[in-house]
Amino acid sequence: MHTVLYRTGAGLYILWLLATLLLILGRYTPFPSFEIVHSAVVTGATILTIVGAGLLLQKGYRTIVSG
């Protein structure tokens, strides 16, 4: 189960990086820009922030509880 979650997370992260690259290309080059790319980047950044904050809270809680 852990392997499946890790691979899914890694795959979604790679897709988010690709969407970020497409957003940059669309903004600063003649490459066409799509609204769905902007939405994907914002959604991915929000999810990554929430997951990161959750992991920090979990690590902090374990540190406090363990002494």
N, C-alpha and C positions, 0 to 999 in steps of 0.2 A: 504494500500500500504506500509506503514511504517513497519507493522508487517511482511509482506512478505519479504521485503528487509532485515530486522533484522534476520529473521530465515534463509534466504539464506546465509547471511554473516556468521552467527554462524556455519552453517553446513559446509561451505567451510573452515572456520578456523579450525574446528575439523578435517576435512580431511587433512588439511595442517599439523596439529600436528601429525596425524597418519603417514603421509609420512615422517616427520622429525624423528619420532621414528624408522621407517623402515630403513631410511638412517643410523642412528646411529647403529642399530643392524647389518646392512650389513657391516658396516665399522669395528666394534670392536668385532664382534662375528662371528662364522662360518655360521651365517644366510646368505642366498644368497643375493647378491646386484644386483639391476636393474638400468639401466641408466634412465628409465622413472621416478623412484623415485627421483633421483638427480635433474632432470629437473623440477619436480613438486615442490620440495622444493625451488629451485632458483626462479621459477616463482611466487610462493606464497609469498616469502620474498620480491620480487620486487613489487608486487601488494600491499602488506601491507605497504611497505615504501611509495609508492606513495599516497595511501589513507591517511596514517597518516600525511604526509606532507601537503596534501590538507586540512585536518581538522585543522591543526595548522595554515595554512595561513588564513583559513576562520575565525577562532577564533581571530587571530591577527588583521585581517581587521575589524571585528566587534568591537574589543576593541578600535582601533584607531578612527573609525567613530563615536562611541558613546561617545567618549571623555574621 
